[in-house]
Amino acid sequence: QVQLVESGGGLVQAGGSLRLSCAASGRTSSIDRMGWFRQAPGKEREFVASIDWSVGTTSYADSVKGRFTITRDNAKNTVYLQLNSLKPEDTAVYYCAARHIATINYSYWGQGTQVTVSS
């Protein structure tokens, strides 16, 4: 089992920045990839960004490319999402997720952290 705890959400004005953190515990040696997803009110959860746990290769949704950056600190078992140039449409609950080695779907999810961007 892997446990994920997010932090760092909050209220920010448009154009501002936030940094989200996701601390992983438990069987972290089984993690292949970590990702961030978000869900806005009335919308489906969508992919935001992901990072390979070992080599650090990243992937981003088109809507956040150039504004958000995902990084990881393996020593701390923590993944970060730096959110810059925030827009009101970035308002959502942001979830951290972990994927097992040799699987496709994300198996573990955090409780989510609210990001609200005011115009």
Secondary structure as UniProt FT lines:
FT   STRAND          2..7
FT   STRAND          10..13
FT   TURN            14..15
FT   STRAND          18..26
FT   HELIX           28..30
FT   STRAND          31..39
FT   TURN            41..42
FT   STRAND          46..52
FT   TURN            53..55
FT   STRAND          58..60
FT   TURN            62..67
FT   STRAND          68..73
FT   HELIX           74..76
FT   STRAND          78..83
FT   HELIX           88..90
FT   STRAND          92..100
FT   TURN            101..102
FT   STRAND          106..109
FT   STRAND          113..118
//
